[in-house]
Amino acid sequence: MQSFYPPVRTLMGPGPSDVHPRVLSAMARPTIGHLDPAFVSMMDETKKALQYVFKTENELTMPVSAPGSAGMETCFANLVEPGDKVIVCINGVFGMRMKENVTRFGGNAVVVEDNWGDPVSATRLEDALKDNPDASIVAFVHAETSTGALSDAKTLCKVARKYNCITIVDAVTSLGGVELLVDEWEIDAIYSGSQKCLSAMPGISPISFGERAVAKLSKRKTPVTSWFLDLTLVMGYWGEGAKRSYHHTAPVNTLYGLHESLLMIREEGIENSWLRHQQNHQKLRDGLESMGIKFLVKAESRLPQLNTVIIPDGIDDADVRNRLLNEYNLEIGAGLGAYAGKVWRIGLMGYASRNENVTLCLSALNYVLRK
Ligand SMILES: *Cc1c(COP(=O)(O)O)cnc(C)c1O
């Protein structure tokens, strides 16, 4: 056995994406106790910065000490009680996982399906709400990473609210990459991830709960079945002015990394971060289209940070991806489910969304495809 030195790659898949050197260097700083006053004030700043990127005043805004999937599970574990009827919009892999969460926590999932590659349809959601007046929650994915489709979260939340449902929104890939206004759009519960458009390492899930979600949580008749994810307990650790009693040992150095990545977004400005993702997407799109490569998703609902393109006829999917990795240290993503072998998913997320990556990807792909 010897020390592990990973190869230096350019990460342009569906995540993890390139981590900024400032984040990597922050993580190498000395570990301190997670109840140390210096750590506690760093965490208070982190919570404020999360409110900034989520565009919310929600007090219950914090990082869950685990990856995006745990943020998803936190929302469903706390908000779904046995017997609750939940409308789950599915237009890709992550919507399917939401349904799985509902079922596992004893909820009754009503599925609204859209084609993979299309955004979630507000009309279909409204029809389902009319048919199910006893539903109490609507869940959907804002940015479906499995297909590259962006859904209109603002409209979907408005429809849910009209039928008195609270919303659970997956913003793992959207946060930092496209416009997302938690308070203005009246999103009730939202979770994200550190490893996509925040330029940070994998392993942390920022979440935010608004008043209506907190009210549903505090009115629960049954305790939350997950001890680790039970927010009523975690709040004693993370909450404003909380006693900071021991709940679990925070991943101290990973949180230094999150703090640095959020500081960088504050310096850039969240709106500028959205704009950068859009501009780099346009450059990549122009280059790919000039090579004759077509997109899976219609222009109006394309994610700038996740470009799903159709593999040209006669091209071997795995061979191209292997050559990009071995000859250019460039990782792009494969297709999932029905799209396996049919599409590539090219990420331009966070620190990976920059000019030199666009150029590298276009020239490497051009070279490998011509060969
Ligand atoms: C990546 C992703 C997740 C899961 O995040 P992990 O950090 O891999 O657990 C959930 N939802 C969406 C839309 C994602 O892209």
The ligand as a MOL file (V3000), in Angstrom:
LIG
                    3D

  0  0  0     0  0            999 V3000
M  V30 BEGIN CTAB
M  V30 COUNTS 15 15 0 0 0
M  V30 BEGIN ATOM
M  V30 1 C -26.5680 14.3970 -7.9740 0
M  V30 2 C -28.0150 14.5190 -7.7110 0
M  V30 3 C -28.6120 14.0240 -6.5290 0
M  V30 4 C -27.8360 13.2240 -5.5150 0
M  V30 5 O -26.7490 13.8880 -4.9720 0
M  V30 6 P -25.5450 13.0150 -4.3570 0
M  V30 7 O -24.6070 14.0590 -3.8430 0
M  V30 8 O -25.0120 12.2000 -5.4800 0
M  V30 9 O -26.1170 12.1670 -3.2860 0
M  V30 10 C -29.9570 14.2380 -6.3320 0
M  V30 11 N -30.7050 14.8920 -7.2450 0
M  V30 12 C -30.1860 15.3690 -8.3890 0
M  V30 13 C -31.0630 16.0920 -9.3550 0
M  V30 14 C -28.8220 15.1950 -8.6510 0
M  V30 15 O -28.3020 15.6550 -9.7960 0
M  V30 END ATOM
M  V30 BEGIN BOND
M  V30 1 1 1 2
M  V30 2 1 2 3
M  V30 3 2 2 14
M  V30 4 1 3 4
M  V30 5 2 3 10
M  V30 6 1 4 5
M  V30 7 1 5 6
M  V30 8 2 6 7
M  V30 9 1 6 8
M  V30 10 1 6 9
M  V30 11 1 10 11
M  V30 12 2 11 12
M  V30 13 1 12 13
M  V30 14 1 12 14
M  V30 15 1 14 15
M  V30 END BOND
M  V30 END CTAB
M  END
